[in-house]
Amino acid sequence: MERIDDLEAFLAVVEQGSLTAAARQLRRTLQSVSRSLAALEQGVGVELVRRTTRRSSPTEAGLAFYRRVKPAVAEIREARLEAADRGAEPSGLLRVGAPVLFAPAYVVPVIAEFMKRHPRVEVELVLSDRFADLTGDGIDLAVRIGELPDSELKARRLGALRRVVFGAPAYFASHGRPEHPDDLRRHQCIVRTVDREPGRWQFQVEGRPRTVQVAGAFRADTMPAIYAAVAHGLGLGFSPLWQIRDLADQGRVELVLTAFETPPVPIHAVWPATRLPLAKTRMFTEFLAARLRRQGL
């Protein structure tokens, strides 16, 4: 069975392009790296790296071996770090990225509880609705809402968010309740004017996506204004449930058309795959996931 040191030497040689550079990166002697590479090739039974006086490059077999081995070695490194840090009290600065509206209601309370439990941790919260460059911005962990594009990030699913139609009891008393998305064409619907396609609300009908064009006498360009207008009976609104949960819990608005909701939008915690997460990052991710599950997300 190959030693982890031999595998790490092989990976470094492929990535650095020479034994000398690999030895420098690993802080080992050139002879030590050379012995590790030779031992690995002997154990595998095939030449993995073609050496010249100026450069070392992987053979075809070596390149295939590199692609299979690299993720496994990364997992072993992470397991080592996790085992070493498991009993350590987390400390130091944790930089967390999160969406602008979501963070104050859902992330900040979790941070406050986490910092009370771990007083040696400092947290810097960076709010943005764009998908930031975590490595470039020095962010340890980011909360992202929506489907994740293919990237070099690692991710953990934290929950999912519903998008709902809602209205005030007074509105329903005067206008009735829509029973089907097509009924919305006969209702007062409050449109956000700054949307890419204002008034196009998405549903799922008989397992298929359905877009309904809605309109109403009142329009607004911000969601807080729309929530206030709905609560005052001016019409129906359409938004993520988490943004109106307080209004719903207080009975100021009620949900309709729940049977036609589109699939929930996922929430993930993401971090750079190239950076092994420290104890404080792993512990906060687990803590955040548990708290969001408790809130039904």
Disulfide bonds with the S-S distance in Angstrom:
none
